[in-house]
Amino acid sequence: MLYNVTLKENASPEELSKAKETAKSQGGDIKHEFTLIKGFTVEFPDDKVGVLETNEHIHVEQDAEVKTQ
């Protein structure tokens, strides 16, 4: 399953690195890194996503197609 992981605006570059390392160490595969915001898209096992959600600097949501009409 793909998840978008974004960090709060005031999160440090170290927090971003830590989030990516945590995702990789728990079986995640980073598919895309954002440039305008602090974050990335990761393919992650459903049963492990809670590990990322425990960090106060991180917001995790399932990647989905968005349509305007």
Distance bins in CASP14 RR format, pairs under 12 A and 6 or more apart:
PFRMAT RR
TARGET T0000
AUTHOR 0000-0000-0000
RMODE 2
METHOD distances of the structure
MODEL  1
1 28 0 0 0 0 0 1 0 0 0 0 0
1 29 0 0 0 0 0 1 0 0 0 0 0
1 31 0 0 0 0 0 1 0 0 0 0 0
1 41 0 0 0 0 0 1 0 0 0 0 0
1 42 0 0 0 0 1 0 0 0 0 0 0
1 43 1 0 0 1 0 0 0 0 0 0 0
1 44 1 0 0 1 0 0 0 0 0 0 0
1 45 1 0 0 1 0 0 0 0 0 0 0
1 46 1 0 1 0 0 0 0 0 0 0 0
1 47 0 0 0 0 0 1 0 0 0 0 0
1 48 0 0 0 0 0 1 0 0 0 0 0
1 49 1 0 0 1 0 0 0 0 0 0 0
1 60 0 0 0 0 0 1 0 0 0 0 0
1 61 0 0 0 0 0 1 0 0 0 0 0
1 62 1 0 0 1 0 0 0 0 0 0 0
1 63 1 0 0 1 0 0 0 0 0 0 0
1 64 0 0 0 0 0 1 0 0 0 0 0
2 23 0 0 0 0 0 1 0 0 0 0 0
2 28 0 0 0 0 0 1 0 0 0 0 0
2 29 0 0 0 0 1 0 0 0 0 0 0
2 30 0 0 0 0 0 1 0 0 0 0 0
2 31 1 0 0 1 0 0 0 0 0 0 0
2 32 0 0 0 0 1 0 0 0 0 0 0
2 40 0 0 0 0 0 1 0 0 0 0 0
2 41 1 0 1 0 0 0 0 0 0 0 0
2 42 1 0 0 1 0 0 0 0 0 0 0
2 43 1 0 1 0 0 0 0 0 0 0 0
2 44 1 0 0 1 0 0 0 0 0 0 0
2 45 0 0 0 0 0 1 0 0 0 0 0
2 46 0 0 0 0 0 1 0 0 0 0 0
2 49 0 0 0 0 0 1 0 0 0 0 0
2 60 0 0 0 0 0 1 0 0 0 0 0
2 61 0 0 0 0 0 1 0 0 0 0 0
2 62 1 0 0 1 0 0 0 0 0 0 0
2 63 1 1 0 0 0 0 0 0 0 0 0
2 64 0 0 0 0 1 0 0 0 0 0 0
2 65 0 0 0 0 0 1 0 0 0 0 0
3 19 0 0 0 0 0 1 0 0 0 0 0
3 23 0 0 0 0 1 0 0 0 0 0 0
3 26 0 0 0 0 0 1 0 0 0 0 0
3 28 0 0 0 0 1 0 0 0 0 0 0
3 29 0 0 0 0 0 1 0 0 0 0 0
3 30 0 0 0 0 0 1 0 0 0 0 0
3 31 0 0 0 0 1 0 0 0 0 0 0
3 32 0 0 0 0 0 1 0 0 0 0 0
3 39 0 0 0 0 0 1 0 0 0 0 0
3 40 0 0 0 0 1 0 0 0 0 0 0
3 41 1 0 0 1 0 0 0 0 0 0 0
3 42 1 0 1 0 0 0 0 0 0 0 0
3 43 1 0 0 1 0 0 0 0 0 0 0
3 44 1 0 1 0 0 0 0 0 0 0 0
3 45 0 0 0 0 0 1 0 0 0 0 0
3 46 0 0 0 0 1 0 0 0 0 0 0
3 48 0 0 0 0 0 1 0 0 0 0 0
3 49 1 0 0 1 0 0 0 0 0 0 0
3 50 0 0 0 0 0 1 0 0 0 0 0
3 51 0 0 0 0 0 1 0 0 0 0 0
3 52 1 0 0 1 0 0 0 0 0 0 0
3 53 0 0 0 0 1 0 0 0 0 0 0
3 58 0 0 0 0 0 1 0 0 0 0 0
3 59 0 0 0 0 0 1 0 0 0 0 0
3 60 1 0 1 0 0 0 0 0 0 0 0
3 61 1 0 0 1 0 0 0 0 0 0 0
3 62 1 0 1 0 0 0 0 0 0 0 0
3 63 1 0 0 1 0 0 0 0 0 0 0
3 64 0 0 0 0 0 1 0 0 0 0 0
4 23 0 0 0 0 0 1 0 0 0 0 0
4 30 0 0 0 0 0 1 0 0 0 0 0
4 31 0 0 0 0 0 1 0 0 0 0 0
4 32 0 0 0 0 1 0 0 0 0 0 0
4 33 0 0 0 0 0 1 0 0 0 0 0
4 34 0 0 0 0 1 0 0 0 0 0 0
4 37 0 0 0 0 1 0 0 0 0 0 0
4 38 0 0 0 0 0 1 0 0 0 0 0
4 39 1 0 0 1 0 0 0 0 0 0 0
4 40 1 0 0 1 0 0 0 0 0 0 0
4 41 1 0 1 0 0 0 0 0 0 0 0
4 42 0 0 0 0 1 0 0 0 0 0 0
4 43 0 0 0 0 0 1 0 0 0 0 0
4 44 0 0 0 0 0 1 0 0 0 0 0
4 49 0 0 0 0 0 1 0 0 0 0 0
4 52 0 0 0 0 0 1 0 0 0 0 0
4 58 0 0 0 0 0 1 0 0 0 0 0
4 59 0 0 0 0 1 0 0 0 0 0 0
4 60 1 0 0 1 0 0 0 0 0 0 0
4 61 1 0 1 0 0 0 0 0 0 0 0
4 62 1 0 0 1 0 0 0 0 0 0 0
4 63 1 0 1 0 0 0 0 0 0 0 0
4 64 0 0 0 0 1 0 0 0 0 0 0
4 66 0 0 0 0 0 1 0 0 0 0 0
5 11 0 0 0 0 0 1 0 0 0 0 0
5 15 0 0 0 0 0 1 0 0 0 0 0
5 16 0 0 0 0 1 0 0 0 0 0 0
5 18 0 0 0 0 0 1 0 0 0 0 0
5 19 1 0 0 1 0 0 0 0 0 0 0
5 20 0 0 0 0 1 0 0 0 0 0 0
5 22 0 0 0 0 1 0 0 0 0 0 0
5 23 1 0 0 1 0 0 0 0 0 0 0
5 24 0 0 0 0 0 1 0 0 0 0 0
5 26 0 0 0 0 0 1 0 0 0 0 0
5 28 0 0 0 0 0 1 0 0 0 0 0
5 30 0 0 0 0 1 0 0 0 0 0 0
5 31 0 0 0 0 0 1 0 0 0 0 0
5 32 0 0 0 0 0 1 0 0 0 0 0
5 33 0 0 0 0 0 1 0 0 0 0 0
5 34 0 0 0 0 1 0 0 0 0 0 0
5 37 0 0 0 0 0 1 0 0 0 0 0
5 38 0 0 0 0 1 0 0 0 0 0 0
5 39 1 0 1 0 0 0 0 0 0 0 0
5 40 1 0 1 0 0 0 0 0 0 0 0
5 41 1 0 0 1 0 0 0 0 0 0 0
5 42 1 0 1 0 0 0 0 0 0 0 0
5 43 0 0 0 0 0 1 0 0 0 0 0
5 44 0 0 0 0 1 0 0 0 0 0 0
5 49 0 0 0 0 1 0 0 0 0 0 0
5 50 0 0 0 0 0 1 0 0 0 0 0
5 51 0 0 0 0 0 1 0 0 0 0 0
5 52 1 0 0 1 0 0 0 0 0 0 0
5 53 0 0 0 0 1 0 0 0 0 0 0
5 55 0 0 0 0 1 0 0 0 0 0 0
5 57 0 0 0 0 0 1 0 0 0 0 0
5 58 1 0 0 1 0 0 0 0 0 0 0
5 59 1 0 0 1 0 0 0 0 0 0 0
5 60 1 0 1 0 0 0 0 0 0 0 0
5 61 0 0 0 0 1 0 0 0 0 0 0
5 62 0 0 0 0 0 1 0 0 0 0 0
5 63 0 0 0 0 1 0 0 0 0 0 0
6 15 0 0 0 0 0 1 0 0 0 0 0
6 16 0 0 0 0 1 0 0 0 0 0 0
6 19 0 0 0 0 1 0 0 0 0 0 0
6 33 0 0 0 0 0 1 0 0 0 0 0
6 34 1 0 0 1 0 0 0 0 0 0 0
6 36 0 0 0 0 0 1 0 0 0 0 0
6 37 1 0 1 0 0 0 0 0 0 0 0
6 38 1 0 0 1 0 0 0 0 0 0 0
6 39 1 0 1 0 0 0 0 0 0 0 0
6 40 0 0 0 0 1 0 0 0 0 0 0
6 41 0 0 0 0 1 0 0 0 0 0 0
6 42 0 0 0 0 0 1 0 0 0 0 0
6 52 0 0 0 0 0 1 0 0 0 0 0
6 55 0 0 0 0 0 1 0 0 0 0 0
6 57 0 0 0 0 1 0 0 0 0 0 0
6 58 1 0 0 1 0 0 0 0 0 0 0
6 59 1 0 1 0 0 0 0 0 0 0 0
6 60 0 0 0 0 1 0 0 0 0 0 0
6 61 0 0 0 0 1 0 0 0 0 0 0
6 63 0 0 0 0 0 1 0 0 0 0 0
7 13 0 0 0 0 1 0 0 0 0 0 0
7 14 0 0 0 0 0 1 0 0 0 0 0
7 15 1 0 1 0 0 0 0 0 0 0 0
7 16 1 0 1 0 0 0 0 0 0 0 0
7 17 0 0 0 0 0 1 0 0 0 0 0
7 18 0 0 0 0 1 0 0 0 0 0 0
7 19 1 0 0 1 0 0 0 0 0 0 0
7 20 0 0 0 0 0 1 0 0 0 0 0
7 22 0 0 0 0 0 1 0 0 0 0 0
7 33 0 0 0 0 0 1 0 0 0 0 0
7 34 0 0 0 0 1 0 0 0 0 0 0
7 37 1 0 0 1 0 0 0 0 0 0 0
7 38 1 0 1 0 0 0 0 0 0 0 0
7 39 1 0 1 0 0 0 0 0 0 0 0
7 40 0 0 0 0 1 0 0 0 0 0 0
7 52 0 0 0 0 0 1 0 0 0 0 0
7 55 0 0 0 0 1 0 0 0 0 0 0
7 56 0 0 0 0 0 1 0 0 0 0 0
7 57 1 0 1 0 0 0 0 0 0 0 0
7 58 1 0 1 0 0 0 0 0 0 0 0
7 59 1 0 0 1 0 0 0 0 0 0 0
7 60 0 0 0 0 0 1 0 0 0 0 0
8 15 0 0 0 0 1 0 0 0 0 0 0
8 16 0 0 0 0 0 1 0 0 0 0 0
8 19 0 0 0 0 0 1 0 0 0 0 0
8 37 0 0 0 0 0 1 0 0 0 0 0
8 38 1 0 0 1 0 0 0 0 0 0 0
8 39 0 0 0 0 0 1 0 0 0 0 0
8 55 0 0 0 0 1 0 0 0 0 0 0
8 56 0 0 0 0 1 0 0 0 0 0 0
8 57 1 0 1 0 0 0 0 0 0 0 0
8 58 1 0 0 1 0 0 0 0 0 0 0
8 59 1 0 0 1 0 0 0 0 0 0 0
9 15 0 0 0 0 0 1 0 0 0 0 0
9 16 0 0 0 0 0 1 0 0 0 0 0
9 36 0 0 0 0 0 1 0 0 0 0 0
9 37 0 0 0 0 1 0 0 0 0 0 0
9 38 1 0 0 1 0 0 0 0 0 0 0
9 39 0 0 0 0 0 1 0 0 0 0 0
9 57 0 0 0 0 1 0 0 0 0 0 0
9 59 0 0 0 0 0 1 0 0 0 0 0
10 16 0 0 0 0 0 1 0 0 0 0 0
10 38 0 0 0 0 1 0 0 0 0 0 0
10 56 0 0 0 0 0 1 0 0 0 0 0
10 57 0 0 0 0 1 0 0 0 0 0 0
11 17 0 0 0 0 0 1 0 0 0 0 0
11 18 0 0 0 0 1 0 0 0 0 0 0
11 19 0 0 0 0 1 0 0 0 0 0 0
11 37 0 0 0 0 0 1 0 0 0 0 0
11 38 1 0 1 0 0 0 0 0 0 0 0
11 39 0 0 0 0 1 0 0 0 0 0 0
11 55 0 0 0 0 1 0 0 0 0 0 0
11 56 0 0 0 0 1 0 0 0 0 0 0
11 57 1 0 1 0 0 0 0 0 0 0 0
11 58 1 0 0 1 0 0 0 0 0 0 0
11 59 0 0 0 0 0 1 0 0 0 0 0
12 18 0 0 0 0 1 0 0 0 0 0 0
12 19 0 0 0 0 0 1 0 0 0 0 0
12 38 0 0 0 0 1 0 0 0 0 0 0
12 57 0 0 0 0 1 0 0 0 0 0 0
13 19 0 0 0 0 0 1 0 0 0 0 0
13 20 0 0 0 0 0 1 0 0 0 0 0
13 38 0 0 0 0 1 0 0 0 0 0 0
13 39 0 0 0 0 0 1 0 0 0 0 0
13 57 0 0 0 0 0 1 0 0 0 0 0
14 20 0 0 0 0 0 1 0 0 0 0 0
14 21 0 0 0 0 0 1 0 0 0 0 0
14 38 0 0 0 0 0 1 0 0 0 0 0
14 57 0 0 0 0 0 1 0 0 0 0 0
15 21 0 0 0 0 0 1 0 0 0 0 0
15 22 0 0 0 0 0 1 0 0 0 0 0
15 38 1 0 0 1 0 0 0 0 0 0 0
15 39 0 0 0 0 0 1 0 0 0 0 0
15 52 0 0 0 0 0 1 0 0 0 0 0
15 55 1 0 0 1 0 0 0 0 0 0 0
15 56 0 0 0 0 1 0 0 0 0 0 0
15 57 1 0 1 0 0 0 0 0 0 0 0
15 58 0 0 0 0 1 0 0 0 0 0 0
16 22 0 0 0 0 0 1 0 0 0 0 0
16 23 0 0 0 0 0 1 0 0 0 0 0
16 30 0 0 0 0 0 1 0 0 0 0 0
16 33 0 0 0 0 1 0 0 0 0 0 0
16 34 0 0 0 0 1 0 0 0 0 0 0
16 35 0 0 0 0 0 1 0 0 0 0 0
16 37 0 0 0 0 0 1 0 0 0 0 0
16 38 1 0 1 0 0 0 0 0 0 0 0
16 39 1 0 0 1 0 0 0 0 0 0 0
16 40 0 0 0 0 1 0 0 0 0 0 0
16 55 0 0 0 0 0 1 0 0 0 0 0
16 57 0 0 0 0 1 0 0 0 0 0 0
16 58 0 0 0 0 1 0 0 0 0 0 0
17 23 0 0 0 0 0 1 0 0 0 0 0
17 24 0 0 0 0 0 1 0 0 0 0 0
17 30 0 0 0 0 0 1 0 0 0 0 0
17 33 0 0 0 0 0 1 0 0 0 0 0
17 38 0 0 0 0 0 1 0 0 0 0 0
17 39 0 0 0 0 0 1 0 0 0 0 0
17 40 0 0 0 0 0 1 0 0 0 0 0
17 57 0 0 0 0 0 1 0 0 0 0 0
18 24 0 0 0 0 0 1 0 0 0 0 0
18 25 0 0 0 0 0 1 0 0 0 0 0
18 38 0 0 0 0 0 1 0 0 0 0 0
18 51 0 0 0 0 0 1 0 0 0 0 0
18 52 0 0 0 0 0 1 0 0 0 0 0
18 55 1 0 0 1 0 0 0 0 0 0 0
18 57 0 0 0 0 1 0 0 0 0 0 0
18 58 0 0 0 0 1 0 0 0 0 0 0
19 25 0 0 0 0 0 1 0 0 0 0 0
19 26 0 0 0 0 0 1 0 0 0 0 0
19 28 0 0 0 0 0 1 0 0 0 0 0
19 30 0 0 0 0 1 0 0 0 0 0 0
19 33 0 0 0 0 0 1 0 0 0 0 0
19 38 0 0 0 0 1 0 0 0 0 0 0
19 39 1 0 0 1 0 0 0 0 0 0 0
19 40 1 0 0 1 0 0 0 0 0 0 0
19 42 0 0 0 0 1 0 0 0 0 0 0
19 44 0 0 0 0 0 1 0 0 0 0 0
19 51 0 0 0 0 0 1 0 0 0 0 0
19 52 1 0 0 1 0 0 0 0 0 0 0
19 53 0 0 0 0 0 1 0 0 0 0 0
19 54 0 0 0 0 0 1 0 0 0 0 0
19 55 1 0 0 1 0 0 0 0 0 0 0
19 56 0 0 0 0 0 1 0 0 0 0 0
19 57 1 0 0 1 0 0 0 0 0 0 0
19 58 1 0 1 0 0 0 0 0 0 0 0
19 59 0 0 0 0 0 1 0 0 0 0 0
19 60 0 0 0 0 1 0 0 0 0 0 0
20 26 0 0 0 0 0 1 0 0 0 0 0
20 27 0 0 0 0 0 1 0 0 0 0 0
20 28 0 0 0 0 1 0 0 0 0 0 0
20 29 0 0 0 0 0 1 0 0 0 0 0
20 30 1 0 0 1 0 0 0 0 0 0 0
20 31 0 0 0 0 0 1 0 0 0 0 0
20 32 0 0 0 0 0 1 0 0 0 0 0
20 33 0 0 0 0 1 0 0 0 0 0 0
20 34 0 0 0 0 0 1 0 0 0 0 0
20 38 0 0 0 0 0 1 0 0 0 0 0
20 39 0 0 0 0 1 0 0 0 0 0 0
20 40 1 0 0 1 0 0 0 0 0 0 0
20 41 0 0 0 0 0 1 0 0 0 0 0
20 42 0 0 0 0 1 0 0 0 0 0 0
20 44 0 0 0 0 0 1 0 0 0 0 0
20 52 0 0 0 0 0 1 0 0 0 0 0
20 55 0 0 0 0 0 1 0 0 0 0 0
20 58 0 0 0 0 0 1 0 0 0 0 0
21 27 0 0 0 0 0 1 0 0 0 0 0
21 28 0 0 0 0 0 1 0 0 0 0 0
21 30 0 0 0 0 0 1 0 0 0 0 0
21 40 0 0 0 0 0 1 0 0 0 0 0
21 42 0 0 0 0 0 1 0 0 0 0 0
21 51 0 0 0 0 0 1 0 0 0 0 0
21 52 0 0 0 0 0 1 0 0 0 0 0
21 55 0 0 0 0 0 1 0 0 0 0 0
22 28 0 0 0 0 1 0 0 0 0 0 0
22 30 0 0 0 0 0 1 0 0 0 0 0
22 40 0 0 0 0 0 1 0 0 0 0 0
22 42 0 0 0 0 1 0 0 0 0 0 0
22 44 0 0 0 0 0 1 0 0 0 0 0
22 48 0 0 0 0 1 0 0 0 0 0 0
22 49 0 0 0 0 0 1 0 0 0 0 0
22 50 0 0 0 0 0 1 0 0 0 0 0
22 51 1 0 0 1 0 0 0 0 0 0 0
22 52 1 0 0 1 0 0 0 0 0 0 0
22 53 0 0 0 0 0 1 0 0 0 0 0
22 54 0 0 0 0 1 0 0 0 0 0 0
22 55 1 0 0 1 0 0 0 0 0 0 0
22 57 0 0 0 0 0 1 0 0 0 0 0
22 58 0 0 0 0 1 0 0 0 0 0 0
22 60 0 0 0 0 0 1 0 0 0 0 0
23 29 0 0 0 0 1 0 0 0 0 0 0
23 30 1 0 0 1 0 0 0 0 0 0 0
23 31 0 0 0 0 0 1 0 0 0 0 0
23 33 0 0 0 0 0 1 0 0 0 0 0
23 39 0 0 0 0 0 1 0 0 0 0 0
23 40 1 0 0 1 0 0 0 0 0 0 0
23 41 0 0 0 0 0 1 0 0 0 0 0
23 42 1 0 1 0 0 0 0 0 0 0 0
23 43 0 0 0 0 1 0 0 0 0 0 0
23 44 1 0 0 1 0 0 0 0 0 0 0
23 45 0 0 0 0 0 1 0 0 0 0 0
23 48 0 0 0 0 1 0 0 0 0 0 0
23 49 0 0 0 0 1 0 0 0 0 0 0
23 50 0 0 0 0 0 1 0 0 0 0 0
23 51 0 0 0 0 1 0 0 0 0 0 0
23 52 1 0 0 1 0 0 0 0 0 0 0
23 53 0 0 0 0 0 1 0 0 0 0 0
23 55 0 0 0 0 0 1 0 0 0 0 0
23 58 0 0 0 0 1 0 0 0 0 0 0
23 60 0 0 0 0 1 0 0 0 0 0 0
24 30 1 0 0 1 0 0 0 0 0 0 0
24 31 0 0 0 0 0 1 0 0 0 0 0
24 40 0 0 0 0 0 1 0 0 0 0 0
24 42 0 0 0 0 1 0 0 0 0 0 0
24 43 0 0 0 0 0 1 0 0 0 0 0
24 44 0 0 0 0 1 0 0 0 0 0 0
24 48 0 0 0 0 0 1 0 0 0 0 0
24 51 0 0 0 0 0 1 0 0 0 0 0
24 52 0 0 0 0 0 1 0 0 0 0 0
25 42 0 0 0 0 0 1 0 0 0 0 0
25 44 0 0 0 0 0 1 0 0 0 0 0
25 48 0 0 0 0 1 0 0 0 0 0 0
25 51 0 0 0 0 1 0 0 0 0 0 0
25 52 0 0 0 0 0 1 0 0 0 0 0
26 42 0 0 0 0 1 0 0 0 0 0 0
26 43 0 0 0 0 0 1 0 0 0 0 0
26 44 1 0 0 1 0 0 0 0 0 0 0
26 45 1 0 0 1 0 0 0 0 0 0 0
26 46 0 0 0 0 0 1 0 0 0 0 0
26 47 0 0 0 0 1 0 0 0 0 0 0
26 48 1 0 1 0 0 0 0 0 0 0 0
26 49 0 0 0 0 1 0 0 0 0 0 0
26 50 0 0 0 0 1 0 0 0 0 0 0
26 51 1 0 1 0 0 0 0 0 0 0 0
26 52 1 0 0 1 0 0 0 0 0 0 0
26 53 0 0 0 0 0 1 0 0 0 0 0
26 54 0 0 0 0 0 1 0 0 0 0 0
27 42 0 0 0 0 1 0 0 0 0 0 0
27 43 0 0 0 0 1 0 0 0 0 0 0
27 44 1 0 0 1 0 0 0 0 0 0 0
27 45 1 0 0 1 0 0 0 0 0 0 0
27 46 0 0 0 0 0 1 0 0 0 0 0
27 47 0 0 0 0 0 1 0 0 0 0 0
27 48 1 0 0 1 0 0 0 0 0 0 0
27 49 0 0 0 0 0 1 0 0 0 0 0
27 51 0 0 0 0 1 0 0 0 0 0 0
27 52 0 0 0 0 0 1 0 0 0 0 0
28 40 0 0 0 0 0 1 0 0 0 0 0
28 41 0 0 0 0 0 1 0 0 0 0 0
28 42 1 0 1 0 0 0 0 0 0 0 0
28 43 1 0 0 1 0 0 0 0 0 0 0
28 44 1 0 1 0 0 0 0 0 0 0 0
28 45 1 0 0 1 0 0 0 0 0 0 0
28 46 0 0 0 0 0 1 0 0 0 0 0
28 47 0 0 0 0 0 1 0 0 0 0 0
28 48 1 0 0 1 0 0 0 0 0 0 0
28 49 0 0 0 0 1 0 0 0 0 0 0
28 51 0 0 0 0 0 1 0 0 0 0 0
28 52 0 0 0 0 1 0 0 0 0 0 0
29 40 0 0 0 0 0 1 0 0 0 0 0
29 41 0 0 0 0 1 0 0 0 0 0 0
29 42 1 0 0 1 0 0 0 0 0 0 0
29 43 1 0 1 0 0 0 0 0 0 0 0
29 44 1 0 0 1 0 0 0 0 0 0 0
29 45 0 0 0 0 0 1 0 0 0 0 0
29 48 0 0 0 0 0 1 0 0 0 0 0
30 39 0 0 0 0 1 0 0 0 0 0 0
30 40 1 0 1 0 0 0 0 0 0 0 0
30 41 1 0 0 1 0 0 0 0 0 0 0
30 42 1 0 1 0 0 0 0 0 0 0 0
30 43 0 0 0 0 1 0 0 0 0 0 0
30 44 0 0 0 0 1 0 0 0 0 0 0
30 52 0 0 0 0 0 1 0 0 0 0 0
31 39 0 0 0 0 0 1 0 0 0 0 0
31 40 1 0 0 1 0 0 0 0 0 0 0
31 41 1 0 1 0 0 0 0 0 0 0 0
31 42 1 0 0 1 0 0 0 0 0 0 0
31 43 1 0 1 0 0 0 0 0 0 0 0
31 44 0 0 0 0 1 0 0 0 0 0 0
31 63 0 0 0 0 1 0 0 0 0 0 0
32 39 0 0 0 0 1 0 0 0 0 0 0
32 40 1 0 0 1 0 0 0 0 0 0 0
32 41 1 0 1 0 0 0 0 0 0 0 0
32 42 0 0 0 0 1 0 0 0 0 0 0
32 43 0 0 0 0 0 1 0 0 0 0 0
32 63 0 0 0 0 1 0 0 0 0 0 0
33 39 1 0 0 1 0 0 0 0 0 0 0
33 40 1 0 1 0 0 0 0 0 0 0 0
33 41 0 0 0 0 1 0 0 0 0 0 0
33 42 0 0 0 0 1 0 0 0 0 0 0
34 40 1 0 0 1 0 0 0 0 0 0 0
34 41 1 0 0 1 0 0 0 0 0 0 0
34 42 0 0 0 0 0 1 0 0 0 0 0
37 59 0 0 0 0 0 1 0 0 0 0 0
38 57 0 0 0 0 1 0 0 0 0 0 0
38 58 0 0 0 0 1 0 0 0 0 0 0
38 59 0 0 0 0 0 1 0 0 0 0 0
39 52 0 0 0 0 0 1 0 0 0 0 0
39 57 0 0 0 0 0 1 0 0 0 0 0
39 58 0 0 0 0 1 0 0 0 0 0 0
39 59 0 0 0 0 1 0 0 0 0 0 0
39 60 0 0 0 0 0 1 0 0 0 0 0
39 61 0 0 0 0 0 1 0 0 0 0 0
40 52 0 0 0 0 0 1 0 0 0 0 0
40 58 0 0 0 0 0 1 0 0 0 0 0
40 60 0 0 0 0 0 1 0 0 0 0 0
40 63 0 0 0 0 0 1 0 0 0 0 0
41 60 0 0 0 0 0 1 0 0 0 0 0
41 61 0 0 0 0 0 1 0 0 0 0 0
41 62 0 0 0 0 0 1 0 0 0 0 0
41 63 1 0 0 1 0 0 0 0 0 0 0
41 64 0 0 0 0 0 1 0 0 0 0 0
42 48 0 0 0 0 0 1 0 0 0 0 0
42 49 0 0 0 0 1 0 0 0 0 0 0
42 51 0 0 0 0 0 1 0 0 0 0 0
42 52 0 0 0 0 1 0 0 0 0 0 0
42 58 0 0 0 0 0 1 0 0 0 0 0
42 60 0 0 0 0 1 0 0 0 0 0 0
42 61 0 0 0 0 0 1 0 0 0 0 0
42 62 0 0 0 0 0 1 0 0 0 0 0
42 63 0 0 0 0 1 0 0 0 0 0 0
43 49 0 0 0 0 0 1 0 0 0 0 0
43 62 0 0 0 0 0 1 0 0 0 0 0
43 63 0 0 0 0 1 0 0 0 0 0 0
44 50 0 0 0 0 1 0 0 0 0 0 0
44 51 0 0 0 0 1 0 0 0 0 0 0
44 52 1 0 0 1 0 0 0 0 0 0 0
44 53 0 0 0 0 0 1 0 0 0 0 0
44 60 0 0 0 0 1 0 0 0 0 0 0
44 61 0 0 0 0 0 1 0 0 0 0 0
44 62 0 0 0 0 1 0 0 0 0 0 0
44 63 0 0 0 0 0 1 0 0 0 0 0
45 51 0 0 0 0 1 0 0 0 0 0 0
45 52 0 0 0 0 0 1 0 0 0 0 0
46 52 0 0 0 0 0 1 0 0 0 0 0
46 60 0 0 0 0 0 1 0 0 0 0 0
46 62 0 0 0 0 1 0 0 0 0 0 0
48 54 0 0 0 0 0 1 0 0 0 0 0
48 60 0 0 0 0 0 1 0 0 0 0 0
49 55 0 0 0 0 0 1 0 0 0 0 0
49 58 0 0 0 0 0 1 0 0 0 0 0
49 60 1 0 0 1 0 0 0 0 0 0 0
49 61 0 0 0 0 0 1 0 0 0 0 0
49 62 0 0 0 0 1 0 0 0 0 0 0
49 63 0 0 0 0 0 1 0 0 0 0 0
50 58 0 0 0 0 0 1 0 0 0 0 0
50 60 1 0 0 1 0 0 0 0 0 0 0
51 58 0 0 0 0 0 1 0 0 0 0 0
51 60 0 0 0 0 1 0 0 0 0 0 0
52 58 1 0 1 0 0 0 0 0 0 0 0
52 59 0 0 0 0 1 0 0 0 0 0 0
52 60 1 0 1 0 0 0 0 0 0 0 0
52 61 0 0 0 0 0 1 0 0 0 0 0
53 59 0 0 0 0 1 0 0 0 0 0 0
53 60 1 0 1 0 0 0 0 0 0 0 0
53 61 0 0 0 0 0 1 0 0 0 0 0
53 62 0 0 0 0 0 1 0 0 0 0 0
54 60 0 0 0 0 1 0 0 0 0 0 0
END
